[in-house]
């Protein structure tokens, strides 16, 4: 398990690497943010990332350097536990207002043997000075290789909404309390699932490994991330799934948001995410 600069960069089990990471090509460097692994972004995306209302205009979408790679300080780096802090100042891309944020991020190794690695990430997010009405969420993003099958636990009738080009709904197989899709990465798309639908558990299965993630979902709480053009006053999404068609390097993302904190309300949130990577035994 490799940890650096506020993220889990890689987990390897049984000789297999679980996460997507940018190819290491001599003389070439990936975009500053796109190194891969299990990282933290901050929502809502429309405030910090988008300068346009057109989701097809990727030139209007920029990953702020203050969010990723960010400026992380290592507080603790010991066997089984790493702690990082960061204090970004976020600039709203539409109105230029600024929001000060404090982040403390703990990474705990919970279990490890030759066939399974389990870890937990605890992210405490606190909003400082911010304009009235500003919202903020902890947005966890795990990059994985395409080609695997994603299963999502459901707590309500299956429904999703698109953030980019529409995802064909017939790609999903829906059963009792479970939705399933193979993330092929042949087209670029992103979906969002609201907190009264997402049950808090997902599993991504590749030829060699299974990756399971569990988070706490609070359907009664406010979530603040929405597709461009959606009513921002409505309920946001707790789960998001992204497929890259090669534009950014070719991978999929398993994403979740914490409930929102706000300038004129609760100012701190703790997000806990548990991840386990296990070797598959083929029959």
VENTA-V37035 format. One record per backbone hydrogen bond with DSSP energy under -1.0 kcal/mol. CO is the residue of the C=O (numbers start at 1). NH is the residue of the N-H. If there is no record, write none. Layout:
CO,NH
CO,NH
This chain:
2,9
2,10
4,7
7,4
8,38
10,2
11,18
13,16
16,13
20,37
23,25
25,28
33,35
35,22
37,143
38,8
39,141
41,139
43,137
44,47
44,48
45,49
45,50
47,93
49,62
54,57
56,58
57,60
58,61
60,51
64,67
64,68
65,70
73,85
76,83
78,81
80,109
81,78
82,107
83,75
83,76
84,105
85,73
86,103
88,101
90,99
92,96
97,92
99,90
100,128
102,126
103,86
104,124
105,84
106,122
107,82
108,120
111,118
115,279
116,113
117,277
118,110
118,111
119,275
120,108
121,273
122,106
123,271
124,104
125,269
126,102
129,100
131,134
134,263
136,261
137,43
138,258
139,41
140,256
141,39
142,254
143,20
144,252
148,183
149,205
150,181
151,203
152,179
153,199
161,192
168,171
169,172
173,180
175,178
177,154
178,175
179,152
180,173
181,150
182,184
183,147
189,243
190,163
191,241
192,161
193,238
193,239
194,197
194,198
197,155
200,215
201,153
202,213
203,151
204,211
205,149
208,280
209,206
210,278
211,204
212,276
213,202
214,274
218,221
222,260
223,236
225,237
227,230
231,234
238,257
239,193
240,255
241,191
242,253
243,189
251,244
252,144
253,242
254,142
255,240
256,140
261,136
262,265
266,262
267,127
269,125
271,123
273,121
274,214
275,119
276,212
277,117
278,210
